[in-house]
Amino acid sequence: MSSDTATLLLSCPDQQGLVAKIANFIYANGGNIIHADHHTDLEAGLFLSRIEWQLQGFNLPRDLIGRAFEAIAQPLEADWQLHFSDTIPQIAIWVSQQDHCLYDLLWRIQAKELKVKVGLIISNHEKLAKIADQFGIEFHYLPINKDNKKEQELKQLELLKNANIELVILAKYMQVLSADFLQKFPNVINIHHSFLPAFVGAKPYHQAYSRGVKIIGATAHYITQDLDAGPIIEQDVVKISHRDTVEDLIRKGKDLEKIVLARGVRLHLQHRVLVYGNRTVVFA
């Protein structure tokens, strides 16, 4: 039996009978629901849902499912996405000089823990080119400064377009993306080395050390035009003590960054994240 599935992500104004309407669409077409999760934000008056069902035995061919569901979604004023489990997205990983998150992602992808294909690696430094060579991935060195930023971002966008990239992962890419870039390519996940919204910007471990905090964290989030303020996908923390130096905080933080970024990317790839406003519902 085929294990391929379809996943529907939906948000719409809350009203009675929503779960029944969506479930009945799948049932009426011979589908078998294997996962269903729903949430209602009472303050926003918004219903959010993730439903996954088996394609084996489903009566509608894939290219007609979306068209058929639109007849239900339109009167509900729903925003929705339809995804298929056997679709392997093409991603790009962007880095600067730190390699820990890059290595971790590539090993997980090689082990088939993350179902993606890395189309290219982009960096504003040449240092990590050897890692791209090691994994047989196309590498592009695009140095950026305040004078050439616009020009280089146009080159980045062209590379993403030519490689059919669907998602960019900033695996310690120490540059701020412009509003113009994000308007053209908004699908970007970043790892920030603090428990946002605390310690935004540069050197958060130094900031944490100077404040004498007892935990440090890492945050995987979608990029927006506001620095380190995009919708949060995943976070975690680790305890520290008065004996820990800044170097200890950085070492512990790097371990955490790898885990949190991998979790965030996995949740995104499994279509478990719904963004509304600057918030997320994560159907984990």
KOLMIRO-276050 format. One line per 4 residues: for each residue x, z, y of N, C-alpha, C, O. Coordinates in steps of 0.001 Angstrom, whole numbers. Each point is the difference from the previous one (the first is absolute). Example, Ala and Ser with C-alpha at 12.3 -4.5 7.8 and 13.67 -1.06 7.14 Angstrom:
13190 7800 -5690 -890 0 1190 900 0 1200 1036 665 -19  -1386 -1385 1069 820 60 1190 -770 730 1090 509 169 1108;
//
This chain:
845 0 -1196 -845 0 1196 880 0 1245 989 730 71  -1358 -1560 917 745 -47 1250 -163 1309 759 -1086 578 36  2179 -116 570 -55 1232 791 -109 -283 1485 77 923 811  -257 -2198 -436 -83 -351 1411 -1249 607 629 -1067 51 -613;
1227 407 1846 -1103 640 698 -148 -565 1408 907 -636 536  -2068 884 39 -254 -286 1408 -214 1330 712 -600 921 -555  1091 -826 1782 -179 1214 786 -636 -355 1330 462 -896 707  -1528 1611 -375 -696 -187 1258 252 1215 889 -280 1133 -393;
805 -1372 1585 127 1031 1019 -999 -302 1106 -73 -1127 490  -695 2134 -99 -1087 -245 946 -192 1161 948 144 1160 -388  -470 -1470 1637 -432 1009 965 -1161 -566 786 -9 -1179 354  -981 2031 -78 -1169 -447 743 -732 1217 568 272 1126 -417;
-1190 -1328 1356 -798 1126 492 -733 673 -1157 -546 -674 -874  537 1996 875 -605 739 -1110 -1519 -171 0 -641 1 1051  86 -148 -2246 -1449 -124 -174 -326 286 -1455 890 38 -850  -2153 162 572 -412 321 -1366 156 -1209 -921 -185 -1145 413;
526 1424 -1660 -25 -1018 -1039 1224 -887 -90 -19 -993 -727  1087 1322 1446 1170 -876 21 686 -90 -1357 341 -1092 -457  -142 2226 -180 672 -3 -1301 -803 -812 -1003 563 -760 -787  -1880 923 818 -853 -733 -940 65 -1500 247 45 -777 -954;
-38 357 2208 33 -1433 311 1296 -645 -485 -14 -1088 -575  1132 1773 814 1286 -574 -410 123 -3 -1517 400 -999 -597  -750 2128 -26 96 96 -1455 -936 -991 -682 346 -567 -1036  -1521 357 1604 -953 -923 -607 493 -1447 60 -283 -794 -898;
1025 455 1965 583 -1344 79 937 -247 -1181 -5 -1077 -597  803 2085 272 941 -140 -1118 -744 6 -1331 278 -818 -877  -1223 1743 729 -772 93 -1250 -813 -1272 -262 -54 -496 -1125  -574 -20 2184 -860 -1172 -155 781 -1235 -424 -564 -945 -553;
1873 962 817 842 -1140 -388 849 293 -1235 978 -695 -278  -1367 1734 -454 634 270 -1286 1301 756 86 772 9 -959  -505 633 2095 1261 706 171 -30 1422 -517 -1052 638 -45  2225 -145 -346 145 1381 -461 909 749 955 1198 -273 64;
-1764 1221 684 757 774 984 894 1002 -721 -460 763 -850  1749 -777 1203 928 947 -627 483 1072 975 434 1068 -429  -503 -1336 1736 336 1018 1003 -942 -165 1183 -274 -1117 439  -219 2239 72 -843 -37 1195 256 1255 810 -20 1108 -535;
259 -1282 1811 255 1141 876 -618 -305 1363 95 -1119 502  -723 2126 81 -703 -205 1260 258 1182 933 280 1114 -443  -379 -1381 1726 155 1056 997 -873 -331 1194 -93 -1156 415  -543 2172 130 -782 -164 1219 606 852 1095 103 1219 -142;
297 -1850 1230 468 708 1184 -1232 267 858 -480 -882 712  -27 2120 -792 -1247 328 685 142 -112 1511 -931 -420 688  2099 796 -175 209 -64 1447 -26 -1437 504 -562 -291 1056  1179 -601 -1825 30 -1407 400 -1226 -763 -476 -226 -1131 430;
-578 1738 -1322 -1157 -685 -555 387 -1198 -834 -667 -1035 23  1777 1188 -775 581 -1134 -703 88 292 -1496 410 1087 -410  -798 -2066 -394 114 80 -1455 1187 -851 -433 133 -1145 432  731 1697 -1284 1188 -708 -479 29 70 -1519 -315 1033 -590;
698 -2148 -41 -121 -74 -1449 1098 -856 -615 473 -965 599  -83 1348 -1810 881 -814 -837 -617 -66 -1393 -230 1027 -637  -36 -2243 175 -562 -199 -1338 839 -1038 -735 301 -1067 535  70 1394 -1761 799 -902 -821 -748 -281 -1295 -516 920 -635;
454 -2195 239 -703 -349 -1229 763 -1049 -791 839 -724 536  -1151 659 -1826 664 -945 -893 -526 -1414 245 -1199 -209 185  2114 -748 -187 -402 -1395 143 -431 -605 -1332 -725 -994 -33  1180 1604 -1074 -422 -461 -1322 -1518 143 -114 -529 1105 118;
-163 -2202 -343 -1451 43 -147 -770 -95 1298 -1229 -60 -23  1914 43 1156 -695 -119 1283 -493 -1434 155 744 -948 -250  -1981 794 658 -645 -1309 -25 452 -948 1106 -70 -1218 -164  525 1754 1271 387 -843 1121 1478 -377 -90 832 870 -258;
-483 -2133 463 1419 -362 104 602 610 1258 -714 299 958  2017 -120 -966 668 705 1094 -287 -604 1368 -216 717 977  217 -2050 -921 -149 -640 1302 -1406 111 567 -234 -380 1147  -707 896 -1934 -1371 174 479 -374 1459 250 -1043 277 593;
1883 658 -1037 -353 1415 136 -152 389 1469 -994 615 386  1984 -978 429 -52 354 1410 -1190 -614 706 -659 656 807  383 -1918 -1110 -1126 -683 635 -1321 665 -373 -891 142 837  775 260 -2093 -1230 655 -449 -145 1384 621 -1098 399 386;
2210 333 -291 -101 1353 550 -271 -28 1502 -604 934 528  1031 -1969 162 -237 -91 1442 -1488 80 332 -366 514 1056  -495 -1015 -1941 -1440 73 219 -500 1444 32 -998 307 653  1706 579 -1370 -343 1425 14 677 693 1176 -605 850 654;
1859 -1210 -382 783 697 1022 -497 -268 1412 42 890 849  -506 -2092 -592 -370 -367 1364 -1111 873 580 152 498 1116  -1272 -289 -1835 -1030 877 567 438 1459 144 -593 757 768  1633 -369 -1510 514 1373 87 987 160 1159 435 1115 289;
-75 -2225 381 1020 -6 1057 1323 546 -543 667 815 637  -315 -1285 -1818 1152 547 -719 1267 -817 251 -38 -1227 99  1163 1945 1 1324 -611 -105 452 204 -1437 -102 1104 -534  601 -2166 -97 335 140 -1416 1159 -900 -371 287 -994 666;
377 1376 -1761 1117 -748 -561 -203 -92 -1505 -500 934 -627  888 -2058 56 -72 -176 -1443 1383 -349 -522 655 -905 516  -209 1625 -1543 1339 -207 -547 -72 -106 -1523 -895 551 -640  1869 -1280 77 79 -164 -1453 1327 556 -505 1051 -217 602;
-1121 939 -1722 1153 770 -473 1175 -864 -442 1138 469 7  -1383 -1713 -388 1091 -842 -482 641 -831 1113 859 -839 -270  -1270 1068 1514 618 -671 1138 1259 769 402 -78 1184 326  1221 -1839 -346 1267 642 336 379 -380 1430 353 -1150 260;
-423 2107 671 295 -336 1399 1492 -218 245 849 541 -708  -560 -1333 1710 1364 -275 427 292 904 1199 -728 -27 992  1798 829 -1085 312 942 1068 1399 -267 553 810 -695 -612  -557 1262 1775 1338 6 590 388 1444 271 -830 809 415;
2093 -492 -652 520 1335 299 1001 -134 1143 912 -825 -46  -1102 1656 1076 886 -14 1155 817 1283 19 -529 1088 -225  1818 -1225 495 910 1147 -24 980 -96 1158 131 -1035 653  555 2152 -421 1117 1 956 1284 293 -761 600 -920 -557;
-154 2192 516 1252 300 -685 -142 1000 -1143 901 110 -832  -2021 623 775 -198 968 -1076 -605 -701 -1212 -931 -794 132  1470 1095 -1313 -399 -750 -1188 -893 758 -971 -447 -588 -985  166 1876 1221 -659 797 -1032 -1429 -476 -290 -398 -73 -1163;
-369 -248 2196 -1370 -467 -224 -15 -1411 -578 -843 -318 -839  1764 -523 1279 85 -1359 -524 296 19 -1489 -704 -643 -779  1741 1374 371 342 78 -1418 -1178 529 -821 -315 -531 -1065  -324 1575 1570 -1096 616 -748 -1141 -992 -216 -531 -103 -1106;
153 -624 2153 -1071 -985 -142 378 -1102 -986 -807 -390 -844  2039 -110 955 420 -1103 -864 65 410 -1464 -364 -778 -881  828 2000 619 28 459 -1387 -1416 172 -544 -261 -318 -1160  -650 819 1988 -1388 165 -441 -662 -1354 -263 -767 -146 -951;
1065 -832 1789 -542 -1341 -191 576 -629 -1261 -725 -627 -773  2028 794 565 642 -544 -1198 -564 631 -1264 -111 -658 -1035  -245 1936 1122 -588 711 -1140 -1498 -275 -150 -650 558 -883  102 -1425 1756 -1414 -374 -7 -911 1180 317 -1177 11 -361;
1737 970 1036 -817 1118 470 -829 -423 1216 -1116 481 199  1664 -1371 597 -717 -579 1140 -166 -1490 -277 985 -703 -229  -2220 222 249 -282 -1388 -360 54 -886 1248 -1029 -319 597  2237 -67 -220 204 -882 1147 1182 -918 -287 758 210 -947;
-623 -1218 1778 1193 -841 -5 619 104 1387 -681 -196 1007  1974 506 -959 701 100 1280 493 -1395 376 911 -540 -627  -1526 -31 1659 367 -1342 412 1281 -42 796 773 -953 -98  -544 2000 898 1221 34 808 245 1395 542 -906 829 85;
2157 -598 280 424 1230 680 532 -416 1364 812 -919 104  -1266 1591 928 461 -265 1369 679 1256 524 -474 1114 -220  1587 -1306 914 730 1142 551 625 -362 1342 343 -1154 257  -205 2165 588 715 -181 1264 1479 372 -155 736 71 985;
-312 163 -2227 1412 237 -322 340 -779 -1273 -891 -334 -780  2158 50 574 438 -741 -1187 335 920 -1176 224 -474 -1114  -191 1765 1354 529 962 -970 -668 -79 -1372 679 135 -1018  -2000 -351 968 -723 81 -1273 -210 -1353 -671 -768 -107 -956;
1448 -926 1452 -129 -1333 -594 397 8 -1477 -579 -729 -806  1565 1551 455 477 40 -1391 -1083 494 -958 -4 -366 -1175  -915 1197 1676 -1096 478 -852 -968 -1139 -284 -479 -154 -1124  197 -638 2144 -858 -1170 -198 625 -941 -1027 -701 -529 -864;
2013 317 952 700 -845 -975 -112 583 -1400 -215 -729 -969  361 2038 866 -70 681 -1290 -1333 -248 -701 -53 -154 -1221  -1031 116 2016 -1335 -175 -571 -489 -1451 95 -1131 -299 -383  1974 -595 889 -376 -1404 79 -1099 -281 999 -881 -822 -253;
929 1504 1396 -1043 -141 1017 597 -626 1263 1118 323 403  -1869 -1200 195 417 -668 1234 196 1031 1118 -860 853 221  1997 -936 484 331 971 1048 185 -725 1332 640 -1049 66  -1212 1627 993 131 -577 1338 499 1061 975 -610 1055 173;
1719 -1364 445 604 891 998 -428 -475 1384 369 -1089 440  -1156 1928 241 -500 -326 1331 291 1175 934 -843 882 160  2020 -861 454 316 1089 934 -952 -17 1188 -392 -1061 485  31 2247 -28 -972 100 1090 535 895 1109 524 1084 -256;
-664 -1554 1489 257 817 1187 -1096 -296 1011 -875 -831 -243  927 1511 1366 -1088 -126 971 -85 -1403 591 -1052 -392 504  2134 -362 -558 2 -1341 574 -539 -1070 -949 -549 -1007 448  704 1221 -1769 -414 -1050 -940 -1188 400 -871 -354 -734 -923;
-268 1884 1196 -1062 540 -865 -1146 -993 -203 -444 -217 -1127  -32 -382 2215 -1125 -927 -108 373 -1203 -859 -776 -426 -856  1950 -111 1086 475 -1159 -760 142 326 -1479 -382 -798 -856  934 1977 553 209 379 -1402 -1318 299 -704 -149 -291 -1187;
-797 862 1902 -1295 264 -621 -727 -1308 -335 -722 -64 -994  903 -957 1798 -575 -1308 -318 625 -553 -1288 -692 -608 -817  1998 823 642 665 -420 -1236 -529 797 -1194 -216 -553 -1079  11 1849 1281 -539 834 -1075 -1388 -489 -421 -290 -112 -1191;
-556 -175 2167 -1351 -479 -298 36 -1319 -753 -805 -226 -903  1732 -641 1270 132 -1288 -681 440 199 -1452 -498 -670 -904  1428 1590 692 448 296 -1367 -1150 551 -843 -156 -380 -1161  -646 1270 1738 -1132 574 -723 -1014 -1079 -363 -539 -13 -1107;
289 -883 2041 -956 -1079 -240 490 -939 -1094 -758 -363 -900  2012 -23 978 547 -958 -972 52 574 -1412 -103 -738 -980  264 2062 878 85 645 -1315 -1345 541 -481 -68 664 -1034  -1005 -946 1781 -1348 475 -360 -47 1514 -195 -596 503 -952;
1237 208 1874 58 1459 -86 -1335 610 423 -565 -364 1032  71 1299 -1847 -1272 670 281 195 1403 581 -879 518 690  2028 90 -971 247 1376 413 1472 168 337 873 -482 -722  -604 1172 1827 1364 379 366 148 1500 -193 -841 782 443;
1925 -388 -1112 309 1421 -176 1265 308 786 1056 -586 -242  -1174 1502 1177 1157 436 774 656 1156 -742 -429 1148 110  1477 -1468 -869 682 997 -828 1228 509 759 1143 -277 -365  -1421 1032 1436 1037 487 920 525 -1144 873 1208 -190 143;
-2136 -558 429 334 -1035 975 -78 645 1369 -1092 297 485  2222 -79 137 68 854 1185 -181 -805 1288 814 55 922  -1924 -807 -904 -376 -756 1183 -1500 158 230 -769 177 -946  365 -243 2208 -1419 62 352 -545 -1421 63 553 -850 699;
-1635 590 -1426 -619 -1316 30 -861 -136 1255 -697 934 397  758 -2098 211 -734 -205 1250 -1492 -164 -267 -421 -319 -1112  -372 549 2170 -1447 -181 -100 -335 -1445 -335 -948 -261 -741  1710 -671 1276 -244 -1415 -261 224 -322 -1480 -782 -738 -598;
1847 1290 8 259 -220 -1417 -1155 549 -838 -502 -683 -893  84 1915 1182 -1036 653 -795 -1350 -687 139 -824 51 -914  599 -685 2040 -1240 -751 161 -22 -1207 -935 -1051 -381 -516  2217 -209 306 101 -1172 -868 140 383 -1477 -451 -735 -879;
1077 1890 608 180 439 -1384 -199 1521 -50 962 756 140  -2199 -311 -337 -293 1436 77 215 776 -1294 -73 1229 10  335 -1906 -1117 20 662 -1307 1395 544 -304 773 -614 -735  -464 1787 1318 1349 566 -76 -94 1484 -350 -760 746 618;
1544 -327 -1618 92 1415 -381 1382 517 374 1009 -668 -227  -977 1856 799 1255 626 425 166 1359 -669 -980 673 -322  2243 -278 117 293 1373 -414 643 714 1180 1023 -438 526  -1637 1541 -120 563 780 1100 518 1325 -547 -670 664 -792;
1852 -295 1219 675 1178 -551 -406 1285 716 844 759 477  -2156 -534 -415 -527 1313 363 -1464 51 -401 -602 -1012 -357  42 2219 422 -1413 187 -318 -782 -253 1278 -287 924 761  -56 -2192 -534 -716 -357 1231 -1320 762 90 -636 243 -1026;
207 144 2246 511 -451 1299 1165 817 571 352 -171 1168  245 1046 -1961 1146 758 512 1254 -868 22 197 -845 -874  635 1056 1866 1345 -599 70 -30 -1529 -107 608 -585 -896  -1319 -39 1818 -15 -1458 40 1311 -498 600 767 763 588;
-529 -2081 -754 1179 -598 627 1269 246 -788 -26 185 -1217  1134 -187 1931 1330 49 -624 415 1413 -383 -447 977 602  1307 -883 -1611 638 1229 -462 -983 1160 -231 201 1084 548  -1253 -1291 -1343 -947 1100 -239 611 1164 -759 -429 1139 184;
1444 -1397 -1053 608 1113 -723 790 900 954 23 1220 -163  610 -1820 1141 679 802 1018 -1013 802 822 242 1156 346  -1381 -1787 -39 -1054 710 724 -526 1172 -827 -220 1094 519  20 -1344 -1825 -521 1051 -873 989 1152 -114 -392 1167 15;
1685 -1499 -130 1022 1042 -106 35 861 1256 113 1224 -78  -210 -1867 1227 70 747 1257 -1212 903 191 75 1001 711  -1207 -1358 -1353 -1198 838 89 -46 1071 -1080 -856 883 38  1769 -954 -1001 33 999 -1058 -1189 -55 -931 -449 1039 -486;
-79 -2243 220 -1165 -115 -865 361 351 -1442 1168 -57 -387  -2176 419 -403 206 404 -1389 -422 -1070 -1001 214 163 -1202  -799 -1239 1672 -275 -1158 -842 329 -1262 802 -132 -29 1224  559 -1001 -1934 134 -1317 611 -826 -966 -829 -327 289 -1151;
-10 -1434 1724 -879 -917 -709 368 -1449 213 954 -328 706  -1739 -535 -1339 121 -1449 176 -1403 -575 -7 -906 557 -620  729 -1685 1318 -1318 -596 184 72 -1508 -193 793 -679 652  -1622 160 -1545 -185 -1447 -121 -1263 -365 768 -1064 574 -231;
1186 -1531 1143 -1144 -332 847 23 -1475 364 1034 -664 -70  -2194 173 456 -84 -1359 525 518 -11 1434 -201 949 758  867 -2038 -405 555 -141 1337 -1076 -463 974 -780 -902 -303  748 1528 1474 -832 -465 1105 881 -99 1245 1203 256 -50;
-1825 -632 1158 751 -142 1238 460 1343 556 904 47 834  -1516 1041 -1287 404 1341 442 1075 532 -941 -198 45 -1214  1320 353 1769 1152 411 -802 -332 1160 -920 -455 1053 446  690 -1262 -1756 -168 1038 -1022 -1382 639 30 -144 1187 -294;
-871 -1968 646 -1345 550 139 -1043 -791 -781 -1198 177 223  1633 -1049 -1139 -947 -810 -757 -688 787 -1096 408 1120 -306  -1460 -1695 -298 -761 680 -1058 900 428 -1163 798 -784 -513  -948 2033 117 873 599 -1011 -531 -285 -1405 -1187 167 -280;
2101 -605 -600 -348 -284 -1396 363 1174 -899 -811 438 -817  2037 71 970 505 1036 -915 998 885 724 757 -474 847  -752 1757 -1177 958 965 556 393 1010 -1059 -723 219 -972  1896 401 1178 405 1111 -857 1042 818 756 559 -446 1002;
-312 1656 -1508 943 909 648 916 633 -1027 -293 -8 -1196  1406 558 1667 901 772 -838 439 1227 800 204 -80 1212  -64 1199 -1892 385 1239 675 1494 -3 314 810 -527 -763  -469 1116 1884 1397 204 363 183 1460 421 -974 731 180;
2213 -325 -28 268 1383 399 974 29 1158 501 -1030 451  -246 2246 18 934 181 1114 1428 -372 -402 855 -205 861  -601 119 -2146 1344 -360 -465 258 -1509 55 1150 -434 -56  -2210 -357 166 146 -1459 -13 545 -510 1331 -454 397 1073;
1427 -1276 -1172 559 -654 1178 -787 -1280 298 -884 -384 -767  1208 -264 1873 -621 -1294 294 271 -979 -1138 -877 -777 -379  2088 816 -163 352 -891 -1106 -862 287 -1230 -396 -927 -707  102 2210 446 -885 351 -1114 -1407 -541 238 -641 -509 -919;
170 623 2150 -1328 -519 328 -65 -1512 -223 -982 -516 -534  2029 -183 947 33 -1453 -181 22 -363 -1478 -700 -917 -429  1513 1644 -355 82 -274 -1439 -1348 233 -675 -466 -846 -763  -158 1983 1038 -1302 287 -599 -1053 -974 512 -892 -416 -739;
1008 62 2011 -964 -920 585 63 -1384 -622 -1032 -639 -202  2238 170 -103 137 -1320 -616 -688 -60 -1363 -651 -991 -331  801 2061 -456 -691 46 -1288 -1515 -100 201 -692 -698 -742  198 1398 1743 -1435 13 278 -470 -1362 513 -1072 -474 -375;
1870 -143 1221 -375 -1305 562 -233 -1028 -1102 -972 -754 51  1857 720 -1049 -134 -950 -1098 -1328 183 -728 -711 -966 -274  392 2207 -30 -1212 295 -771 -1249 -336 809 -929 -629 -507  917 1049 1756 -1188 -201 832 -227 -1487 274 -1140 -465 -27;
2214 -284 289 -153 -1432 231 -525 -691 -1251 -909 -826 86  1464 1152 -1236 -457 -622 -1252 -1470 317 -259 -757 -878 -412  353 2109 647 -1408 366 -188 -892 -790 955 -1034 -534 -401  1445 468 1665 -805 -712 988 -147 -1470 -335 -1091 -562 101;
2189 -62 -501 -35 -1420 -377 -892 -199 -1225 -786 -945 -50  908 1830 -929 -823 -123 -1207 -1490 120 327 -811 -770 -513  457 1718 1352 -1402 166 387 -530 -1250 697 -1135 -419 -230  1968 -168 1081 -403 -1223 684 -178 -1141 -999 -989 -729 63;
1933 571 -978 -49 -1096 -952 -1161 135 -983 -519 -998 -499  124 2224 230 -1141 234 -884 -1326 -27 755 -1054 275 -572  1115 -609 1860 -1202 -135 832 -813 1295 4 -1209 7 -230  1927 1091 502 -623 1313 39 -104 562 1418 -407 1146 191;
778 -1956 802 42 488 1380 -975 -792 864 42 -1229 39  -913 1945 647 -894 -610 978 321 584 1367 6 1218 180  258 -2087 772 311 426 1365 -1249 -134 856 -680 -1025 -32  381 2083 808 -1056 -111 997 428 797 1228 324 1185 -77;
-336 -1888 1219 573 617 1185 1487 211 -238 707 -913 -428  -245 2109 705 1396 330 -280 115 960 -1188 972 744 -127  -1983 -780 -732 -32 881 -1155 -53 -842 -1273 -239 -1207 33  469 1886 -1152 -114 -668 -1305 -813 854 -953 -15 1228 88;
-654 -1904 -990 -510 626 -1215 862 -531 -1134 147 -1211 -163  420 2117 -617 871 -391 -1107 -695 408 -1300 -124 1186 -304  -323 -2182 -452 -691 235 -1258 1018 132 -1120 141 -902 -826  564 2019 796 1080 208 -965 -540 584 -1303 767 243 -932;
//
